[in-house]
Amino acid sequence: NAGVTQTPKFQVLKTGQSMTLQCAQDMNHNSMYWYRQDPGMGLRLIYYSASEGTTDKGEVPNGYNVSRLNKREFSLRLESAAPSQTSVYFCASSPQSGTRYGYTFGSGTRLTVV
Amino acid sequence: KNQVEQSPQSLIILEGKNCTLQCNYTVSPFSNLRWYKQDTGRGPVSLTIMTFSENTKSNGRYTATLDADTKQSSLHITASQLSDSASYICVVTTDSWGKLQFGAGTQVVVTP
C-alpha cells in the first residue's frame, strides 16, 4: 500500500547513545517532515525538507539532525540521546509545502531514552 | 501558550450517540483548518480541510464547521461507532509556507 513507512516502530536507548530513525514515502511527494508527539501536547515540528536537497529547522530542532537522502527518504538522527527525547516520532510527507496540500503520516516510532 | 486549544480533553459516549468537539485558535494569519483522526499507535489521518471561505464540510458521519470571525471550529460525530474511538486533532495552517499548528487533541471513547 502506498504511504509513509517508518522504522523502527519501537526503540529503547541509553542516555548518550545515538540512533537514526528512517522514513520513506512512495507517493512521489516533494516535501517531508519530522514531528514529535508528547503527552498533552500537539505535534511539534523538528525538521522539514521542502524539496529534495533542502532541509530546514522546525520548532524544536535541538539535539537532532536530518538527511534528505533522496526524494523518497528522510532520516532523523539523534547523536547523543537524552531522556527529554523520549517521545513518539512521526514522519510525514506532502506533495508540496504550500498551505493547501494534505499531509500523510507514518505510523510512528516510539522512542524511550533511559 | 498553545495557539490551538481543544475541548474537552476527553469524553466517553455511548455507541449510537452524537458528540461535538471544539477547537479555538489564535493562529494568524490563517490559511486553513484541518481535523485529523489518530487511532492508538497510529499516525494522524486527515478527515477534513476547510479554507477561510468554507464554513462546513462533511466526511461521512463527520461534519466540521468553521467560524473564521470568532476563530472557532467544531467536529460533530453522528451516530458514533466503536471504531470512532480515537484522538481527534485540530490543526491550523498558517502562512504561505504551510506551517501546521497542532492542538493537543480530544480523546474520544465510544462504549457499547
Interface residues (C-beta under 8 A of the other chain):
Chain A: V4 G40 M41 G42 L43 R44 L45 A50 F90 A92 S94 S97 G98 T99 R100 Y101 G102 Y103 F105 G106 S107 G108
Chain B: N2 V4 S31 N32 R34 G41 R42 G43 P44 V45 S46 I49 T51 I89 V91 T93 D95 S96 W97 G98 K99 L100 Q101 F102 G103 A104 G105
